[in-house]
Amino acid sequence: MIIVEQLNHPQEITSKIWVAISVAIMIFFILCRFIV
């Protein structure tokens, strides 16, 4: 039943995507600071 609930609620995938986006934004700001 737990596996079925995880498949029915793909919130973990969206959370991983948001984490990846936040990490990419932080890396972008760090690169901008080094360039400037």
DOLO-205816 format. One record per atom (N, C-alpha, C, O, CB): atom name; x, y negated, z. Coordinates in steps of 0.1 Angstrom, whole numbers, plus 2048, in hexadecimal, padded with zeros to 3 digits. Glycine has a CB too. Example, Ala and Ser with C-alpha at 12.3 -4.5 7.8 and 13.67 -1.06 7.14 Angstrom:
<nodes>
NODE	at	east	north	up
NODE	N	884	839	84E
NODE	CA	87B	82D	84E
NODE	C	884	821	84E
NODE	O	88E	821	855
NODE	CB	871	82D	85A
NODE	N	880	816	847
NODE	CA	889	80B	847
NODE	C	881	800	84F
NODE	O	886	7F5	850
NODE	CB	88D	806	839
</nodes>
This chain:
<nodes>
NODE	at	east	north	up
NODE	N	808	80C	800
NODE	CA	800	800	800
NODE	C	809	7F3	800
NODE	O	805	7E9	7FA
NODE	CB	7F6	800	80C
NODE	N	814	7F4	807
NODE	CA	81D	7E8	807
NODE	C	822	7E5	7F9
NODE	O	823	7D9	7F6
NODE	CB	829	7EB	811
NODE	N	826	7EF	7F2
NODE	CA	82B	7ED	7E4
NODE	C	820	7E6	7DC
NODE	O	823	7DD	7D4
NODE	CB	830	7FA	7DE
NODE	N	814	7EB	7DD
NODE	CA	809	7E5	7D5
NODE	C	806	7D7	7D9
NODE	O	804	7CE	7D0
NODE	CB	7FC	7ED	7D8
NODE	N	808	7D3	7E6
NODE	CA	806	7C5	7EA
NODE	C	811	7BD	7E4
NODE	O	80E	7B1	7E0
NODE	CB	806	7C4	7FA
NODE	N	81D	7C2	7E4
NODE	CA	828	7BA	7DE
NODE	C	826	7B7	7CF
NODE	O	829	7AD	7CA
NODE	CB	835	7C1	7E0
NODE	N	820	7C1	7C8
NODE	CA	81E	7C0	7BA
NODE	C	812	7B6	7B8
NODE	O	812	7AE	7AE
NODE	CB	81B	7CD	7B3
NODE	N	808	7B6	7C1
NODE	CA	7FD	7AE	7BF
NODE	C	800	79F	7C3
NODE	O	7F9	796	7BE
NODE	CB	7F1	7B3	7C7
NODE	N	80A	79D	7CB
NODE	CA	80E	790	7CF
NODE	C	81C	78D	7CB
NODE	O	825	78F	7D3
NODE	CB	80C	78E	7DF
NODE	N	81E	788	7BF
NODE	CA	82C	785	7BA
NODE	C	831	778	7C0
NODE	O	837	770	7B8
NODE	CB	82C	785	7AB
NODE	N	82F	775	7CD
NODE	CA	834	769	7D3
NODE	C	843	76A	7D5
NODE	O	84A	75F	7D5
NODE	CB	82D	766	7E0
NODE	N	848	776	7D7
NODE	CA	857	777	7D9
NODE	C	85F	773	7CD
NODE	O	869	76C	7CE
NODE	CB	85A	785	7DD
NODE	N	859	776	7C1
NODE	CA	860	772	7B4
NODE	C	860	763	7B3
NODE	O	86B	75D	7B0
NODE	CB	859	778	7A8
NODE	N	855	75C	7B6
NODE	CA	855	74E	7B5
NODE	C	85E	747	7BF
NODE	O	865	73D	7BC
NODE	CB	846	748	7B6
NODE	N	85F	74D	7CB
NODE	CA	868	747	7D5
NODE	C	876	749	7D1
NODE	O	87E	740	7D3
NODE	CB	865	74E	7E3
NODE	N	87A	754	7CA
NODE	CA	887	756	7C6
NODE	C	88A	74C	7BB
NODE	O	896	747	7BA
NODE	CB	88A	764	7C0
NODE	N	880	749	7B2
NODE	CA	883	73F	7A7
NODE	C	885	731	7AD
NODE	O	88E	72A	7A9
NODE	CB	876	73F	79E
NODE	N	87D	72E	7B8
NODE	CA	87F	721	7BE
NODE	C	88C	720	7C5
NODE	O	893	715	7C4
NODE	CB	874	71E	7C8
NODE	N	891	72B	7CB
NODE	CA	89E	72B	7D1
NODE	C	8A9	729	7C7
NODE	O	8B2	721	7C9
NODE	CB	8A1	738	7D9
NODE	N	8A8	72F	7BB
NODE	CA	8B2	72E	7B1
NODE	C	8B2	720	7AB
NODE	O	8BC	71A	7A9
NODE	CB	8AF	738	7A5
NODE	N	8A6	71A	7AA
NODE	CA	8A5	70C	7A5
NODE	C	8AB	702	7AF
NODE	O	8B3	6F9	7AB
NODE	CB	896	708	7A3
NODE	N	8A9	704	7BC
NODE	CA	8AF	6FB	7C6
NODE	C	8BE	6FD	7C6
NODE	O	8C5	6F3	7C7
NODE	CB	8A9	6FF	7D4
NODE	N	8C3	709	7C5
NODE	CA	8D1	70B	7C4
NODE	C	8D7	704	7B8
NODE	O	8E2	6FE	7B9
NODE	CB	8D5	71A	7C4
NODE	N	8D1	705	7AD
NODE	CA	8D5	6FF	7A0
NODE	C	8D6	6F0	7A2
NODE	O	8DF	6E9	79D
NODE	CB	8CD	703	794
NODE	N	8CB	6EA	7A8
NODE	CA	8CB	6DC	7AA
NODE	C	8D7	6D7	7B3
NODE	O	8DD	6CD	7B1
NODE	CB	8BD	6D7	7B0
NODE	N	8D9	6DF	7BE
NODE	CA	8E4	6DB	7C7
NODE	C	8F1	6DC	7C0
NODE	O	8FA	6D3	7C1
NODE	CB	8E4	6E4	7D3
NODE	N	8F3	6E6	7B8
NODE	CA	900	6E7	7B0
NODE	C	901	6DB	7A6
NODE	O	90C	6D6	7A4
NODE	CB	900	6F5	7A8
NODE	N	8F6	6D7	7A0
NODE	CA	8F6	6CC	797
NODE	C	8FA	6BF	79E
NODE	O	902	6B8	798
NODE	CB	8E8	6CA	790
NODE	N	8F4	6BD	7AA
NODE	CA	8F8	6B1	7B1
NODE	C	907	6B1	7B5
NODE	O	90E	6A7	7B4
NODE	CB	8EF	6AF	7BD
NODE	N	90C	6BD	7B9
NODE	CA	91A	6BE	7BD
NODE	C	923	6BB	7B1
NODE	O	92D	6B4	7B2
NODE	CB	91D	6CC	7C3
NODE	N	91F	6C0	7A5
NODE	CA	927	6BE	799
NODE	C	926	6AF	795
NODE	O	931	6A9	791
NODE	CB	922	6C6	78D
NODE	N	91B	6A9	797
NODE	CA	91A	69A	794
NODE	C	923	692	79D
NODE	O	929	689	799
NODE	CB	90B	696	795
NODE	N	924	696	7AA
NODE	CA	92C	68F	7B3
NODE	C	93B	690	7AF
NODE	O	943	687	7B0
NODE	CB	92A	694	7C2
NODE	N	93F	69C	7AB
NODE	CA	94D	69E	7A7
NODE	C	950	696	79A
NODE	O	95B	691	799
NODE	CB	950	6AD	7A5
NODE	N	946	696	791
NODE	CA	948	68F	784
NODE	C	949	680	787
NODE	O	952	679	782
NODE	CB	93D	692	77A
NODE	N	940	67B	78F
NODE	CA	940	66C	792
NODE	C	94A	669	79D
NODE	O	94C	65E	7A1
NODE	CB	932	668	797
</nodes>
